[in-house]
């Protein structure tokens, strides 16, 4: 894959790194980016060598400016269609269904679709001095995808974001729990993301999968039903060979040899 590709992809040591690569367009999401991301979520889920994914963007000051409004205007003029009709997965719903953890290494400011990608990730690393927003009201668009942010931000703060379209400092949102970490430089953001990814790779694959699924199920179902669903989701892990290997390795004071089954 050349550096001109709109999305770069690499797999090393169980970690998939997905990089939006349109710095001249502030890493805005066009049809090609949406299509490639949609395909890569399938690859992440179906490739047994991948244990965790890092989503980032080529540094340009902006992680993702959202939808490519210039391409949207051109497409509307030429075809009469809204750009969302051309996106294979307009709100990246496939991303929310990925079974393996996704870490967002936020390499700059993020707004609109950039915020969507951050919300669809499981862990977030912010860059100090950047700002975050849901800017759709400023361009006559919408943010039906923003509801999950209620589990990451207080309701008044989310309401401010969606109804004003203004940007807030990432440090402020991190104070509410939106980010796991805020780092001083892009290199530090990526280093922190890889440190978290490496820790995930060390865990038992079935346990990691069930842990993520249980948390998301509780978000969707509420606590009581989420607990029941979480128990069901963990049965594969409890009944696996890895459930035997983990305690055995601990007792023998060695690193476990996970088989994922």
C-alpha positions as CSV (number, residue, x, y, z in Angstrom):
1,X,0.0,0.0,0.0
2,X,1.4,3.4,-1.0
3,X,1.5,6.5,1.2
4,X,-1.1,8.0,-1.1
5,X,-3.7,5.5,0.1
6,X,-6.6,7.2,2.0
7,X,-6.3,4.7,4.8
8,X,-3.1,2.9,5.8
9,X,-3.1,-0.6,7.4
10,X,-0.5,-2.6,9.3
11,X,-0.5,-5.6,11.5
12,X,2.4,-6.2,13.9
13,X,2.6,-8.4,17.0
14,X,-1.2,-8.8,17.1
15,X,-1.8,-5.1,16.8
16,X,-3.6,-3.7,13.8
17,X,-2.9,0.0,13.1
18,X,-5.4,1.8,11.0
19,X,-4.4,5.3,9.9
20,X,-6.6,7.8,8.1
21,X,-4.3,9.3,5.6
22,X,-5.7,12.5,4.1
23,X,-3.7,15.2,5.9
24,X,-4.3,17.8,3.1
25,X,-8.1,17.4,3.7
26,X,-7.7,17.4,7.5
27,X,-8.3,13.6,7.4
28,X,-11.9,14.2,6.4
29,X,-13.9,11.2,5.7
30,X,-14.9,10.7,2.0
31,X,-16.4,7.8,0.3
32,X,-13.1,6.0,-0.1
33,X,-12.2,6.3,3.6
34,X,-15.6,5.1,4.7
35,X,-15.4,2.1,2.3
36,X,-11.9,1.2,3.5
37,X,-12.7,1.5,7.2
38,X,-15.8,-0.6,6.7
39,X,-13.7,-3.3,5.0
40,X,-11.0,-3.1,7.7
41,X,-13.4,-3.7,10.6
42,X,-14.2,-7.0,8.9
43,X,-10.5,-7.8,8.6
44,X,-9.9,-7.0,12.3
45,X,-12.7,-9.3,13.3
46,X,-11.9,-12.2,11.0
47,X,-8.1,-12.2,11.2
48,X,-7.0,-14.4,14.1
49,X,-3.6,-12.7,14.1
50,X,-5.2,-9.5,15.2
51,X,-6.0,-9.1,18.9
52,X,-6.6,-5.3,19.1
53,X,-6.8,-2.3,16.7
54,X,-5.4,1.2,17.0
55,X,-7.2,3.9,15.0
56,X,-5.2,7.0,14.3
57,X,-4.6,9.6,11.6
58,X,-1.6,11.1,9.7
59,X,-0.6,14.1,11.8
60,X,-1.8,17.5,10.4
61,X,-3.3,19.1,13.5
62,X,-6.7,17.3,13.0
63,X,-7.5,13.7,13.8
64,X,-10.6,13.8,11.6
65,X,-12.6,16.9,10.5
66,X,-15.6,14.7,9.9
67,X,-17.3,14.3,6.5
68,X,-15.6,15.7,3.4
69,X,-17.9,18.6,2.8
70,X,-16.3,19.5,-0.5
71,X,-16.9,16.0,-1.9
72,X,-20.4,16.1,-0.4
73,X,-21.2,19.3,-2.3
74,X,-19.7,18.0,-5.5
75,X,-21.6,14.7,-5.3
76,X,-24.9,16.5,-4.6
77,X,-24.4,18.7,-7.6
78,X,-23.4,15.9,-9.9
79,X,-25.9,13.2,-8.8
80,X,-28.5,14.9,-6.7
81,X,-27.7,12.5,-3.9
82,X,-26.5,13.1,-0.3
83,X,-23.0,11.8,0.4
84,X,-24.4,9.5,3.1
85,X,-26.1,7.5,0.4
86,X,-22.7,6.8,-1.2
87,X,-21.2,5.7,2.1
88,X,-21.4,1.9,2.6
89,X,-21.7,2.4,6.3
90,X,-22.7,6.1,6.9
91,X,-22.3,6.0,10.7
92,X,-19.7,3.3,10.9
93,X,-22.1,0.9,12.7
94,X,-19.9,-2.0,11.8
95,X,-17.1,-0.5,13.9
96,X,-19.4,-0.6,17.0
97,X,-19.8,-4.4,16.4
98,X,-16.1,-5.2,16.2
99,X,-15.4,-7.9,18.8
100,X,-11.8,-6.9,19.5
101,X,-10.9,-3.7,21.4
102,X,-10.3,-0.5,19.4
103,X,-8.0,2.2,20.7
104,X,-8.4,5.7,19.3
105,X,-5.1,7.5,19.2
106,X,-6.4,11.0,18.6
107,X,-3.6,12.8,16.8
108,X,-5.3,16.2,16.7
109,X,-8.6,18.1,16.9
110,X,-11.7,16.1,16.2
111,X,-15.2,17.1,15.3
112,X,-18.3,15.7,13.6
113,X,-17.4,12.3,12.1
114,X,-14.1,12.4,13.9
115,X,-16.0,12.4,17.2
116,X,-18.2,9.6,15.8
117,X,-15.0,7.5,15.3
118,X,-13.8,8.3,18.8
119,X,-17.2,7.4,20.4
120,X,-17.2,4.1,18.5
121,X,-13.7,3.2,19.9
122,X,-13.3,1.5,23.3
123,X,-10.3,3.4,24.6
124,X,-9.3,7.0,23.8
125,X,-5.9,8.7,24.0
126,X,-6.1,12.5,23.5
127,X,-3.5,15.1,22.5
128,X,-3.0,18.0,24.9
129,X,-4.1,21.3,23.5
130,X,-6.7,19.9,21.0
131,X,-10.4,20.5,20.9
132,X,-13.4,18.3,20.4
133,X,-16.8,19.0,19.0
134,X,-20.0,17.7,17.4
135,X,-20.4,20.5,14.8
136,X,-23.3,19.2,12.7
137,X,-25.6,22.1,13.6
138,X,-23.2,24.5,12.0
139,X,-23.5,22.9,8.6
140,X,-27.1,21.8,8.7
141,X,-26.3,18.1,9.3
142,X,-27.2,15.8,12.2
143,X,-25.7,13.7,14.9
144,X,-28.0,10.7,15.6
145,X,-24.8,8.7,16.3
146,X,-24.0,10.8,19.4
147,X,-26.3,9.1,22.0
148,X,-23.6,6.6,23.3
149,X,-21.7,9.7,24.5
150,X,-24.1,9.7,27.4
151,X,-22.0,6.9,28.9
152,X,-18.9,9.0,28.5
153,X,-19.9,12.5,29.3
154,X,-22.4,14.3,31.6
155,X,-25.7,15.0,29.9
156,X,-25.4,18.8,30.1
157,X,-22.0,18.7,28.5
158,X,-23.2,16.4,25.7
159,X,-26.2,18.7,25.2
160,X,-23.9,21.7,24.9
161,X,-21.8,19.9,22.3
162,X,-24.8,18.9,20.1
163,X,-26.9,22.1,20.2
164,X,-24.1,24.7,20.0
165,X,-21.6,22.9,17.7
166,X,-18.8,24.6,19.6
167,X,-15.5,22.9,20.4
168,X,-14.4,22.1,23.9
169,X,-10.8,21.5,25.2
170,X,-10.0,17.8,25.3
171,X,-8.6,18.3,28.8
172,X,-12.1,19.4,30.0
173,X,-13.7,16.3,28.4
174,X,-11.0,14.1,29.9
175,X,-11.9,15.4,33.3
176,X,-15.4,13.9,32.8
177,X,-13.9,10.5,31.8
178,X,-14.1,10.8,28.0
179,X,-10.4,9.9,27.6
180,X,-8.3,7.3,29.2
181,X,-5.2,9.5,28.9
182,X,-4.2,12.9,27.5
183,X,-0.6,13.0,26.3
184,X,1.7,16.0,25.4
185,X,2.8,15.0,22.0
186,X,1.6,12.8,19.1
187,X,4.5,10.4,19.7
188,X,3.4,10.1,23.3
189,X,-0.2,9.5,22.1
190,X,0.9,6.7,19.9
191,X,3.2,5.3,22.5
192,X,0.4,5.2,25.1
193,X,-1.9,3.5,22.6
194,X,0.7,0.8,21.8
195,X,1.3,0.3,25.5
196,X,-2.4,-0.3,26.1
197,X,-2.6,-2.5,23.0
198,X,0.4,-4.6,24.1
199,X,-1.3,-5.2,27.5
200,X,-4.5,-6.3,25.7
201,X,-2.5,-8.7,23.5
202,X,-1.1,-10.4,26.7
203,X,-4.6,-11.2,27.9
204,X,-6.6,-14.3,27.1
205,X,-8.4,-13.6,23.8
206,X,-11.8,-15.1,24.7
207,X,-11.8,-13.2,28.0
208,X,-10.9,-9.9,26.3
209,X,-13.7,-10.5,23.8
210,X,-16.3,-11.3,26.5
211,X,-15.2,-8.4,28.6
212,X,-15.7,-5.9,25.8
213,X,-19.0,-7.4,24.8
214,X,-20.3,-7.4,28.4
215,X,-19.6,-3.7,28.9
216,X,-21.3,-2.8,25.6
217,X,-24.3,-5.1,26.4
218,X,-24.8,-3.3,29.7
219,X,-24.8,0.0,27.9
220,X,-27.5,-1.3,25.5
221,X,-29.6,-3.3,28.0
222,X,-29.2,-1.7,31.4
223,X,-27.6,-3.2,34.5
224,X,-29.9,-6.1,35.3
225,X,-30.2,-7.4,31.8
226,X,-26.6,-6.5,31.1
227,X,-25.4,-8.7,33.9
228,X,-27.4,-11.7,32.6
229,X,-26.1,-11.1,29.1
230,X,-22.5,-10.7,30.4
231,X,-22.7,-14.1,32.1
232,X,-23.9,-15.7,28.8
233,X,-21.1,-13.9,26.9
234,X,-18.4,-15.2,29.3
235,X,-19.4,-18.9,29.1
236,X,-17.1,-19.4,26.1
237,X,-14.2,-18.1,28.1
238,X,-15.0,-20.0,31.3
239,X,-15.3,-23.3,29.3
240,X,-12.2,-22.8,27.3
241,X,-8.7,-24.4,27.5
242,X,-7.4,-20.9,28.3
243,X,-9.4,-21.0,31.5
244,X,-7.3,-24.0,32.6
245,X,-4.1,-22.6,31.2
246,X,-4.3,-19.3,33.0
247,X,-4.4,-20.6,36.6
248,X,-1.8,-23.3,35.7
249,X,0.6,-20.7,34.3
250,X,0.1,-18.6,37.4
251,X,0.9,-21.5,39.7
252,X,3.9,-22.5,37.6
253,X,5.1,-18.8,37.6
254,X,5.3,-18.6,33.8
255,X,3.7,-16.6,31.0
256,X,0.5,-18.3,29.8
257,X,0.3,-19.8,26.3
258,X,-3.1,-18.6,25.1
259,X,-4.8,-20.7,22.4
260,X,-8.0,-18.7,22.1
261,X,-10.1,-21.8,22.5
